[in-house]
Amino acid sequence: MNGKGLYTFWVQAKDNGEPGAGSDHFDIEIWNGIDMSDLHYKANNIISDGDIQVRTNWRRRIE
């Protein structure tokens, strides 16, 4: 973080349907180095506004 150290990340996004059909979730865990017993940060959040969208052809999409 901030250009220093080695960290391991785990991220999970849960798309529970179209907006208004369910709550999407975004979870992240960050460990110091590769030792997964040394948890540095953890967040489990419900996305209250917006929608997670999974794209299979993201390389071709230009926004």
C-alpha positions as YAML, in Angstrom:
chain: A
units: angstrom
residues:
- id: 1
  name: MET
  ca: [0.00, 0.00, 0.00]
- id: 2
  name: ASN
  ca: [1.26, 3.43, -0.87]
- id: 3
  name: GLY
  ca: [4.03, 1.79, -2.88]
- id: 4
  name: LYS
  ca: [5.46, -0.08, 0.12]
- id: 5
  name: GLY
  ca: [5.41, -3.71, 1.15]
- id: 6
  name: LEU
  ca: [3.95, -6.88, -0.26]
- id: 7
  name: TYR
  ca: [0.23, -7.57, 0.19]
- id: 8
  name: THR
  ca: [-2.15, -10.36, -0.78]
- id: 9
  name: PHE
  ca: [-5.70, -9.47, -1.84]
- id: 10
  name: TRP
  ca: [-8.94, -11.45, -1.98]
- id: 11
  name: VAL
  ca: [-11.95, -9.77, -3.58]
- id: 12
  name: GLN
  ca: [-15.45, -11.10, -4.13]
- id: 13
  name: ALA
  ca: [-18.32, -9.33, -5.86]
- id: 14
  name: LYS
  ca: [-21.84, -10.76, -5.74]
- id: 15
  name: ASP
  ca: [-24.34, -9.67, -8.37]
- id: 16
  name: ASN
  ca: [-27.81, -10.45, -7.03]
- id: 17
  name: GLY
  ca: [-29.79, -9.35, -10.08]
- id: 18
  name: GLU
  ca: [-30.96, -6.18, -11.72]
- id: 19
  name: PRO
  ca: [-31.23, -2.93, -9.72]
- id: 20
  name: GLY
  ca: [-34.11, -3.18, -7.29]
- id: 21
  name: ALA
  ca: [-34.17, -7.01, -7.47]
- id: 22
  name: GLY
  ca: [-31.66, -7.60, -4.67]
- id: 23
  name: SER
  ca: [-28.64, -6.18, -2.91]
- id: 24
  name: ASP
  ca: [-25.22, -6.57, -4.52]
- id: 25
  name: HIS
  ca: [-22.25, -7.24, -2.24]
- id: 26
  name: PHE
  ca: [-18.56, -6.37, -2.41]
- id: 27
  name: ASP
  ca: [-16.07, -8.02, -0.04]
- id: 28
  name: ILE
  ca: [-12.31, -7.49, 0.24]
- id: 29
  name: GLU
  ca: [-9.60, -8.88, 2.50]
- id: 30
  name: ILE
  ca: [-5.96, -7.72, 2.54]
- id: 31
  name: TRP
  ca: [-3.08, -9.54, 4.23]
- id: 32
  name: ASN
  ca: [0.46, -8.41, 5.00]
- id: 33
  name: GLY
  ca: [2.75, -10.35, 2.67]
- id: 34
  name: ILE
  ca: [1.74, -13.87, 1.71]
- id: 35
  name: ASP
  ca: [1.06, -15.02, 5.29]
- id: 36
  name: MET
  ca: [-2.72, -15.30, 5.34]
- id: 37
  name: SER
  ca: [-2.80, -15.48, 9.14]
- id: 38
  name: ASP
  ca: [-1.81, -11.79, 9.34]
- id: 39
  name: LEU
  ca: [-5.05, -10.10, 8.23]
- id: 40
  name: HIS
  ca: [-4.51, -6.36, 7.68]
- id: 41
  name: TYR
  ca: [-7.96, -5.20, 6.52]
- id: 42
  name: LYS
  ca: [-11.40, -6.73, 5.93]
- id: 43
  name: ALA
  ca: [-14.61, -5.17, 4.62]
- id: 44
  name: ASN
  ca: [-17.95, -6.78, 3.76]
- id: 45
  name: ASN
  ca: [-20.35, -4.29, 2.24]
- id: 46
  name: ILE
  ca: [-23.75, -4.10, 0.63]
- id: 47
  name: ILE
  ca: [-23.74, -1.78, -2.37]
- id: 48
  name: SER
  ca: [-26.60, 0.61, -1.64]
- id: 49
  name: ASP
  ca: [-26.63, 2.43, -4.97]
- id: 50
  name: GLY
  ca: [-25.71, 1.19, -8.42]
- id: 51
  name: ASP
  ca: [-25.32, -2.28, -9.87]
- id: 52
  name: ILE
  ca: [-22.47, -4.75, -10.35]
- id: 53
  name: GLN
  ca: [-22.30, -5.80, -13.99]
- id: 54
  name: VAL
  ca: [-20.31, -8.81, -15.18]
- id: 55
  name: ARG
  ca: [-19.05, -8.49, -18.74]
- id: 56
  name: THR
  ca: [-17.66, -11.35, -20.75]
- id: 57
  name: ASN
  ca: [-16.29, -9.21, -23.59]
- id: 58
  name: TRP
  ca: [-14.84, -6.32, -21.58]
- id: 59
  name: ARG
  ca: [-11.81, -5.94, -23.90]
- id: 60
  name: ARG
  ca: [-14.07, -4.85, -26.75]
- id: 61
  name: ARG
  ca: [-16.13, -2.36, -24.73]
- id: 62
  name: ILE
  ca: [-15.23, 1.32, -25.02]
- id: 63
  name: GLU
  ca: [-17.00, 3.83, -22.82]
...
